[in-house]
Amino acid sequence: MPALATQFNGVSVVTRANVYFDGGVVSYTVLLPDGQRKTLGLIRPGSYHFKTDAAERMEIVDGACRVAIDGAGGESAHGPDSHFEVPAKSGFRIDVDGGLCQYVCSFLC
């Protein structure tokens, strides 16, 4: 697996933040030159449930979280340089017990 990118060059950024759960989760959309769309964000302590339209790959940049994918049974722990994938038309619960969890979300086609 390739290493997690530490920066993206030559991108466009949508300046309006994506704010969920009264600011518990905040991200910004990044548009890459090849047409890929990603979001870069942070998650404050709490438990949050998201639905997905497209398949997603969530890469944890910093901090820690626990994740339960809808219908998969159980949960998994994730820290820096780890990732998890969520199928399209699905969802997941993400729990952050303390500190901030920073992530990069890639939308898979």
C-alpha positions as CSV (number, residue, x, y, z in Angstrom):
1,M,0.0,0.0,0.0
2,P,1.4,3.4,-0.9
3,A,2.2,5.8,2.0
4,L,-0.4,8.3,3.0
5,A,0.2,11.6,1.2
6,T,1.5,14.5,3.4
7,Q,0.5,17.2,0.9
8,F,-1.4,17.6,-2.4
9,N,0.1,19.9,-5.1
10,G,-1.7,21.8,-7.8
11,V,-5.2,21.4,-6.3
12,S,-8.3,23.5,-6.0
13,V,-10.0,23.8,-2.6
14,V,-13.6,24.6,-2.0
15,T,-13.5,27.4,0.6
16,R,-16.8,26.6,2.4
17,A,-16.3,24.0,5.0
18,N,-18.5,20.8,5.3
19,V,-19.7,21.0,8.9
20,Y,-21.5,18.0,10.4
21,F,-22.9,17.4,13.9
22,D,-22.8,21.0,15.1
23,G,-19.1,21.2,14.3
24,G,-18.1,17.8,15.7
25,V,-16.8,16.9,12.2
26,V,-15.5,19.5,9.8
27,S,-13.8,19.0,6.4
28,Y,-12.8,20.8,3.3
29,T,-13.2,19.5,-0.3
30,V,-10.0,19.2,-2.4
31,L,-10.2,18.8,-6.2
32,L,-7.2,17.2,-7.8
33,P,-6.0,18.0,-11.3
34,D,-7.0,14.5,-12.5
35,G,-10.6,15.0,-11.4
36,Q,-10.4,13.1,-8.1
37,R,-12.3,14.6,-5.1
38,K,-11.1,14.2,-1.6
39,T,-12.0,15.8,1.8
40,L,-9.5,16.7,4.5
41,G,-11.0,17.0,7.9
42,L,-11.0,16.5,11.7
43,I,-13.3,14.8,14.1
44,R,-13.8,16.0,17.7
45,P,-14.4,13.5,20.5
46,G,-17.8,11.9,20.1
47,S,-19.8,9.2,18.2
48,Y,-21.0,10.0,14.7
49,H,-22.9,8.0,12.0
50,F,-22.5,8.8,8.3
51,K,-24.3,7.4,5.3
52,T,-22.3,7.0,2.0
53,D,-23.4,7.5,-1.6
54,A,-20.1,6.6,-3.2
55,A,-17.6,4.1,-1.8
56,E,-15.0,5.8,0.4
57,R,-11.5,5.2,1.7
58,M,-10.8,7.0,5.0
59,E,-7.1,7.4,5.8
60,I,-6.3,8.5,9.4
61,V,-3.6,11.2,9.4
62,D,-3.4,11.8,13.2
63,G,-5.3,10.7,16.3
64,A,-7.3,7.6,16.8
65,C,-10.8,6.3,16.2
66,R,-13.0,3.2,16.3
67,V,-15.1,2.4,13.3
68,A,-18.1,0.1,12.7
69,I,-19.2,-0.4,9.1
70,D,-22.9,-0.9,8.7
71,G,-23.8,-4.6,8.2
72,A,-20.2,-5.7,8.8
73,G,-20.5,-6.6,12.5
74,G,-17.9,-5.5,15.1
75,E,-15.7,-2.5,15.0
76,S,-12.0,-1.8,14.3
77,A,-9.5,0.6,15.8
78,H,-7.5,3.0,13.6
79,G,-4.6,5.3,14.2
80,P,-2.2,7.3,12.1
81,D,-1.2,5.8,8.8
82,S,-4.2,3.3,8.9
83,H,-7.3,3.3,6.7
84,F,-10.7,1.7,6.3
85,E,-13.1,1.5,3.3
86,V,-16.8,1.9,3.3
87,P,-19.0,0.5,0.5
88,A,-21.2,2.7,-1.6
89,K,-24.8,3.1,-0.4
90,S,-23.8,2.1,3.1
91,G,-22.7,3.8,6.2
92,F,-20.4,3.8,9.2
93,R,-20.2,4.9,12.8
94,I,-17.0,6.5,13.9
95,D,-16.1,7.1,17.6
96,V,-13.3,9.4,18.8
97,D,-12.6,9.0,22.5
98,G,-10.3,11.9,23.0
99,G,-8.3,14.5,21.2
100,L,-8.8,15.1,17.5
101,C,-8.8,12.6,14.7
102,Q,-7.6,14.0,11.4
103,Y,-8.4,12.2,8.1
104,V,-8.3,12.2,4.3
105,C,-11.4,10.8,2.6
106,S,-11.1,9.6,-1.0
107,F,-14.2,9.0,-3.0
108,L,-13.8,5.7,-4.9
109,C,-15.5,5.2,-8.3
